[in-house]
């Protein structure tokens, strides 16, 4: 069964703050950082987060 990684984004005009939470009650919550608010940067971050084999829920 594939794990789900929940991705939260606080969107502003110039930047996006990215946080993740692992699946389950005891899953770790982690602040990933900020990225520029562009489609290319969002796609790049999503690919990087999915690399660990998790299914992303945004």
C-alpha positions as CSV (number, residue, x, y, z in Angstrom):
1,X,0.0,0.0,0.0
2,X,1.4,3.4,-1.0
3,X,1.8,6.0,1.7
4,X,0.1,9.4,1.4
5,X,2.1,12.6,1.9
6,X,-0.2,15.6,2.6
7,X,1.1,18.9,1.3
8,X,0.0,22.2,2.6
9,X,0.7,25.5,0.9
10,X,0.3,29.0,2.2
11,X,0.1,31.0,-1.1
12,X,1.1,34.6,-1.4
13,X,1.7,36.8,-4.5
14,X,5.5,36.2,-4.7
15,X,6.2,33.1,-2.6
16,X,4.6,29.8,-1.4
17,X,5.4,28.3,2.0
18,X,5.3,24.5,1.8
19,X,4.6,22.1,4.7
20,X,4.1,18.3,4.6
21,X,2.5,15.8,7.0
22,X,3.0,12.1,6.8
23,X,0.0,9.7,6.7
24,X,-1.4,8.5,10.1
25,X,-2.0,9.9,13.5
26,X,1.7,9.8,14.4
27,X,3.0,11.1,11.1
28,X,5.7,13.7,11.2
29,X,4.8,17.3,10.2
30,X,7.6,19.2,8.5
31,X,8.1,22.7,7.2
32,X,9.8,22.3,3.9
33,X,10.5,25.9,3.1
34,X,9.4,28.6,0.7
35,X,9.5,28.6,-3.1
36,X,8.8,31.3,-5.7
37,X,5.1,31.4,-6.8
38,X,5.6,30.1,-10.4
39,X,4.1,27.0,-12.0
40,X,7.6,25.6,-12.8
41,X,8.8,25.9,-9.2
42,X,5.6,24.2,-7.9
43,X,6.0,21.3,-10.4
44,X,9.6,20.9,-9.4
45,X,8.8,20.8,-5.7
46,X,6.0,18.3,-6.3
47,X,8.3,16.0,-8.3
48,X,10.9,16.2,-5.5
49,X,8.4,15.4,-2.8
50,X,6.9,12.4,-4.8
51,X,10.4,11.0,-5.3
52,X,10.2,9.2,-2.0
53,X,7.5,6.9,-3.4
54,X,4.6,8.6,-1.6
55,X,1.3,9.6,-3.2
56,X,0.8,13.4,-2.8
57,X,-2.4,14.9,-1.6
58,X,-2.3,18.7,-2.0
